[in-house]
C-alpha cells in the first residue's frame, strides 16, 4: 500500500469514528486499523526525512549531490 493509499484509508477511518454512528466493537476494530495505518505512514515519513537529510550541501549552499539512504543504519 502506498503512503497516499494508507493516508486516505486513515482519513476514512477518522471520519467514520468522528461521525460516532459506528457500533463500539466496530469502532475498536477501526481504531486498531487506524493505529496500524498511522504507524506505517509515520515510518514512511521518517524514512523520507532521513533520505532528505542525506543530501550533501556544497560550499555554495546548494545541493551538490545525494547519498544513498541505508535503511539499516
TORKOL-4160 file (C-alpha; in steps of 0.2 Angstrom, whole numbers, padded with zeros to 4 digits, m for minus):
73
<pt num="1" X="0000" Y="0000" Z="0000"/>
<pt num="2" X="0007" Y="0017" Z="m0005"/>
<pt num="3" X="0008" Y="0031" Z="0008"/>
<pt num="4" X="m0006" Y="0040" Z="m0001"/>
<pt num="5" X="m0017" Y="0025" Z="0000"/>
<pt num="6" X="m0013" Y="0022" Z="0018"/>
<pt num="7" X="m0016" Y="0041" Z="0022"/>
<pt num="8" X="m0033" Y="0040" Z="0013"/>
<pt num="9" X="m0038" Y="0024" Z="0022"/>
<pt num="10" X="m0033" Y="0033" Z="0038"/>
<pt num="11" X="m0043" Y="0048" Z="0034"/>
<pt num="12" X="m0058" Y="0037" Z="0030"/>
<pt num="13" X="m0057" Y="0029" Z="0047"/>
<pt num="14" X="m0056" Y="0045" Z="0056"/>
<pt num="15" X="m0071" Y="0052" Z="0048"/>
<pt num="16" X="m0081" Y="0036" Z="0052"/>
<pt num="17" X="m0075" Y="0037" Z="0070"/>
<pt num="18" X="m0079" Y="0056" Z="0071"/>
<pt num="19" X="m0097" Y="0053" Z="0065"/>
<pt num="20" X="m0100" Y="0042" Z="0080"/>
<pt num="21" X="m0113" Y="0031" Z="0072"/>
<pt num="22" X="m0102" Y="0015" Z="0072"/>
<pt num="23" X="m0105" Y="0002" Z="0085"/>
<pt num="24" X="m0092" Y="0000" Z="0099"/>
<pt num="25" X="m0085" Y="m0016" Z="0093"/>
<pt num="26" X="m0083" Y="m0009" Z="0075"/>
<pt num="27" X="m0075" Y="0007" Z="0082"/>
<pt num="28" X="m0062" Y="m0003" Z="0092"/>
<pt num="29" X="m0058" Y="m0013" Z="0076"/>
<pt num="30" X="m0057" Y="0003" Z="0066"/>
<pt num="31" X="m0046" Y="0012" Z="0079"/>
<pt num="32" X="m0034" Y="m0003" Z="0079"/>
<pt num="33" X="m0033" Y="m0002" Z="0060"/>
<pt num="34" X="m0031" Y="0016" Z="0060"/>
<pt num="35" X="m0016" Y="0015" Z="0073"/>
<pt num="36" X="m0008" Y="0002" Z="0061"/>
<pt num="37" X="m0010" Y="0014" Z="0046"/>
<pt num="38" X="m0004" Y="0029" Z="0057"/>
<pt num="39" X="0012" Y="0019" Z="0061"/>
<pt num="40" X="0015" Y="0014" Z="0043"/>
<pt num="41" X="0013" Y="0032" Z="0037"/>
<pt num="42" X="0025" Y="0038" Z="0051"/>
<pt num="43" X="0038" Y="0025" Z="0046"/>
<pt num="44" X="0037" Y="0031" Z="0028"/>
<pt num="45" X="0039" Y="0049" Z="0033"/>
<pt num="46" X="0053" Y="0045" Z="0045"/>
<pt num="47" X="0062" Y="0036" Z="0030"/>
<pt num="48" X="0059" Y="0050" Z="0018"/>
<pt num="49" X="0066" Y="0063" Z="0031"/>
<pt num="50" X="0081" Y="0053" Z="0033"/>
<pt num="51" X="0084" Y="0052" Z="0014"/>
<pt num="52" X="0082" Y="0071" Z="0013"/>
<pt num="53" X="0094" Y="0073" Z="0027"/>
<pt num="54" X="0107" Y="0063" Z="0017"/>
<pt num="55" X="0108" Y="0077" Z="0004"/>
<pt num="56" X="0125" Y="0084" Z="0003"/>
<pt num="57" X="0126" Y="0103" Z="0003"/>
<pt num="58" X="0140" Y="0111" Z="m0007"/>
<pt num="59" X="0151" Y="0125" Z="m0002"/>
<pt num="60" X="0139" Y="0137" Z="m0011"/>
<pt num="61" X="0125" Y="0132" Z="0000"/>
<pt num="62" X="0116" Y="0122" Z="m0015"/>
<pt num="63" X="0113" Y="0104" Z="m0015"/>
<pt num="64" X="0129" Y="0096" Z="m0023"/>
<pt num="65" X="0125" Y="0078" Z="m0023"/>
<pt num="66" X="0115" Y="0065" Z="m0013"/>
<pt num="67" X="0120" Y="0050" Z="m0004"/>
<pt num="68" X="0110" Y="0033" Z="m0004"/>
<pt num="69" X="0099" Y="0031" Z="0011"/>
<pt num="70" X="0104" Y="0015" Z="0020"/>
<pt num="71" X="0089" Y="0009" Z="0030"/>
<pt num="72" X="0099" Y="m0002" Z="0041"/>
<pt num="73" X="0109" Y="0012" Z="0048"/>
